[in-house]
Amino acid sequence: MKYLQLIRYQNLLMLALMQLVFRYGFLNQQNCYLALADWQYLLLVLSTVLIAAAGYVINDIFDQETDSINRPNSQIVGKLITESKAYNIYVALNILGVSIGFYLSNVIEKPSFATIFIFIAACLYFYATTLKKVLLLGNLMVAFVLALSVLIIGVFDLYPATHEGNQDQMRMLFGILTDYAFFAFLINFIREIVKDAEDVKGDYNQGMQTLPILLGVGRTSKVVFGLLLVPIGIVFWYVNSYLMFNDLYFAVLFLLFLVLSPLLYCLVKSWTAKSTADFRHLSLLLKWILFFGILSIVVINYNIKQNA
């Protein structure tokens, strides 16, 4: 169990589920050729999960002092697992993840695409060692890596299968993936700021320059309030312009109750959020909003087929 906690297995399961949802709940339903066989796509999922797991390990290694203040009861590295063993796990996970990525890049005859996996691993290392201490850059990096885990599906499954006869369809599908990647980026960026507010005490003692340390927790809650208006506006516009216009009422209800309503609740709660418990509550809600937001692509696709 301590090793599962080290790699944040719940988050990894969510990441894997997200990628499986896009493939089997969306792309497989579009009557188009995909570059990867099912078992190869599962390797793509495994590769991203392994590299993400390595990112959690290296983050825990460099967060030992901070975690001893913020999460003394859940600290793994330095208590349940030695630092040297954690480093070995980190290296092994990255080697496995990048090796699988190298194999898949050769499968689609794009060997240079292996650099994407190396780039992701490097980003996570750079975040843990440097960027997380820099105002907003660390938050942006984590959000960007999550968005990249959505875009990589199109890079490996759509782009290699694109030819002159299906360019319009593939462009549309990649555009939809890009929209969801942007939504994931926004929600995760906001969530990272919320988590900084949750961990402000330990971060301050370690000399980090997070937004709550610079502005204070009270002002940060107002920044979160303002940022939440962006995804709320986007979801409302998407529902009105696309789903209502095409009579996708089941999808409309899904988004209203499981994405837009929780976002509005977070908006209200963020205005008065002050305590660690308040921000932990917001962080959990945003995680579920991201989950249901990703799941909406299955609901929308199902609604389209029902209306056909």
Residue pairs with C-beta under 8 A, 6 or more apart in sequence:
2 76
2 80
2 81
3 81
3 89
5 74
5 76
6 56
6 57
6 60
6 76
6 77
6 81
6 86
6 89
7 53
7 56
7 57
7 89
7 93
8 53
8 56
11 52
11 56
12 49
12 52
12 53
14 287
14 291
15 48
15 49
15 52
15 146
15 149
16 45
16 49
18 149
18 150
18 184
18 291
18 294
19 44
19 45
19 48
19 149
19 150
19 153
20 45
21 294
21 295
21 297
21 298
22 150
22 153
22 177
22 180
22 294
22 297
23 34
23 41
23 153
23 157
25 295
25 297
25 298
25 301
26 176
26 297
26 298
26 301
27 34
27 153
27 157
27 158
27 173
28 34
29 301
29 305
30 169
30 173
32 161
32 166
32 169
32 170
32 173
33 161
33 166
34 41
34 157
34 158
34 161
35 108
35 156
35 157
35 158
35 159
35 160
35 161
36 44
36 104
36 107
36 108
36 156
36 157
40 104
40 107
41 157
43 100
43 103
43 104
44 100
44 101
44 104
44 152
44 153
44 156
44 157
46 97
46 100
47 96
47 97
47 98
47 100
47 101
47 104
47 117
48 97
48 120
48 149
48 152
49 97
50 93
50 94
50 96
50 97
50 100
51 93
51 94
51 97
51 98
51 101
51 117
51 120
51 121
51 124
52 124
52 145
52 149
53 93
54 89
54 90
54 93
54 94
54 97
54 121
54 124
55 121
55 124
55 125
55 127
55 128
55 145
57 77
57 86
57 89
57 90
57 93
58 90
58 124
58 125
58 128
58 129
59 124
59 127
59 128
59 132
60 67
60 76
60 77
60 86
61 77
61 83
61 86
61 87
61 90
61 128
62 128
62 129
63 77
63 128
64 75
64 77
64 78
64 83
65 202
65 205
65 206
66 199
66 202
66 203
66 205
66 206
66 208
67 74
67 75
67 77
67 202
68 75
68 78
68 202
69 201
69 202
69 205
70 198
70 199
70 201
70 202
70 203
76 86
77 83
77 86
81 89
94 121
97 117
97 121
98 114
98 117
98 118
98 121
100 117
101 113
101 114
101 116
101 117
101 118
102 111
102 114
102 117
104 113
104 156
105 111
105 112
105 113
105 114
105 116
106 114
108 156
108 160
109 160
110 160
113 155
113 156
116 148
116 152
116 155
120 145
120 148
123 141
123 144
123 145
124 145
126 141
127 138
127 141
127 142
127 145
131 137
131 138
131 141
132 138
132 208
133 206
133 207
133 208
133 209
134 209
135 209
135 210
135 211
135 214
136 211
138 192
138 210
139 189
139 192
139 193
139 196
139 211
140 189
142 188
142 189
142 192
143 184
143 185
143 186
143 188
143 189
143 192
144 185
146 184
146 185
146 188
147 181
147 182
147 184
147 185
147 188
148 181
150 177
150 180
150 181
150 184
151 177
151 178
151 181
153 177
154 173
154 174
154 177
154 178
158 170
158 173
158 174
158 177
159 170
159 174
161 170
162 170
176 297
180 293
180 294
180 297
183 231
183 234
183 293
184 290
184 293
184 294
186 227
186 230
186 231
186 234
187 231
187 286
187 289
187 290
187 293
188 286
188 290
189 227
190 224
190 227
190 228
190 231
190 286
191 283
191 286
191 287
191 290
193 211
193 212
193 220
193 223
193 224
193 227
194 224
194 270
194 279
194 282
194 283
194 286
195 279
195 283
196 203
196 210
196 211
196 212
196 213
196 220
197 211
197 212
197 217
197 220
197 221
197 224
197 273
197 279
198 276
198 279
198 280
198 283
200 210
200 212
200 213
200 217
203 210
203 212
203 213
204 213
211 220
211 223
212 220
215 223
217 273
217 274
218 274
221 270
221 271
221 272
221 273
221 274
222 270
222 271
224 270
224 273
224 282
225 267
225 270
225 271
228 263
228 266
228 267
228 270
229 267
231 263
232 260
232 263
232 264
232 267
235 255
235 259
235 260
235 263
235 293
236 260
238 255
239 252
239 255
239 256
239 260
242 248
243 249
243 251
243 252
243 255
243 300
244 252
246 304
246 307
247 307
248 300
248 303
248 304
248 307
249 303
250 299
250 302
250 303
250 306
251 296
251 299
251 300
251 303
254 292
254 296
254 299
255 296
258 292
258 296
259 289
259 292
259 293
259 296
262 285
262 288
262 289
262 292
263 289
265 285
266 282
266 285
266 286
266 289
269 278
269 281
269 282
269 285
270 282
272 278
273 279
273 282
